[in-house]
């Protein structure tokens, strides 16, 4: 049985991986955070020291990194040249591994391989987790560790107490790897303790925190201070989340572009956008069927359902309630419920003889599959269009620009959009005006999420020698850049030498 379940897992991993790689193939060498993680993992590989201390690349943040370092440590395990060339494989591979684990668990627990295949297929087509596979970032690994932690917690609560060892191990790795996944754990444990009236959840969370603090030799306190700094920043600037850095700015606002890309918009339009975000996990529709038959569920399945409910409560609060929006984009929590959602979407096969008519279940599955395929189609269209106007990818133009920026006269670089700065800083190893990876976030206020000052003020105030402009993102005329200062044009990029002006 186990062998055949593993075969199902391999098939699901392959299917999920192909879908996710196909999604990013044309722009696979893309991303801004990718270059931050490549740099931090390179430093850790050389120094083997926590906290990681970066070279003088990010001019607007402290060199000692307080962001959870787990993903950088993980990346340091790979050969350096192989990592730089194929880093885009990692996120799809990790997320596909979650799909495979789900398929194997369901197949083994149910005794039916087709149920495992169905659960894995549902996850493979889940766009909520697919979105985070479009670039190298810590979210898929955070989701994997969160899932492992939750499964071990559920097993411990149900009486398998030796799993508490793995709860502590996976919990420690989670808190040291991904901020948003940790925030959900901090919320979900008290939530389940209250709704299920079981103090074991609070005790387990306390054990994870205490063990993590000791194992990290107190570094967890710096992680918390960094999280507080980030959330304090977004408590003030959540209205600008996702705004165009220039056209969404009070300095350069342009009719028709002002709200483009914003996560939070007022009125019915904002409500529709939030609902569309929350609908990214299409198989939540199928979960309605086991939810209405709650009393028939096993204890394990009940806990899976509360995992989903708690995650969606936090997602809705952070997405739709202004007072909670400092805790991050609500829709990003949905991927952390993808595992139990797809599990619950498959188990009605076991309860079919109790839940009549089964036609309703198959109708919900059909609708969910259609919605999922539609969302995947939309993602493919999004990735193949002008995605690079907000998240750059390495192409000939940017590569030529980077070679020019290695010249000795280049001292400090400002990039528009600021997301380009990660690639520039990584390959040039020169100071870039970028600082949203680490504390203190207050340093980025003049630049992020929108420009608060005219470009010439920023150039003079920060001693900028060169400006890199992505012309598909904003026109040089809008920023007041002079043609006579332009020293290079490559593809959609232009380089301006402004230090002499």
Secondary structure, 3 states (H helix, E strand, C coil): CHHHHHHHHHHHHHHHHHHHHHHHHHHCCECCHHHHHHHHHHHHHHHCCCCCECCCCECCCCCECCCCCHHHHHHCCCCHHHHHHHCHHHHHHHHHHHHHHHHHHHHHHHCCHHHHHHHHHHHHCCHHHHHHHCCCCCHHHHHHHHHHHHHHHHHHHCCCHHHHHHHHHHHHHHHCCCHHHHHHHHHHHHHHHHHCCCCHHHHHHHHHHHHHHHHCCCHHHHHHHHHHHHHHHHHHHHHHCCCCCCCCCCCCCCCCCCCCCCCCCCHHHHHHHHHHHHCCCCCHHHHHHHHHCHHHCCHHHHHHHHHHHHHHHHHHHHHHCHHHHHHCCHHHHHHHHHHHHHHHHHHCCCCCCCCCCHHHHHHHHHHHHHHHHHHHHHHHHHHHCCHHHCCCECCHHHHHHHHHHCCCCCCEEEEECHHHHHHHHHHHCCEECCCCCCCCHHHHCCCCCCCCCCHHHHHHHCCCCEEEEECCCCCHHHHCCCHHHEEEEECCEEEEECCCC
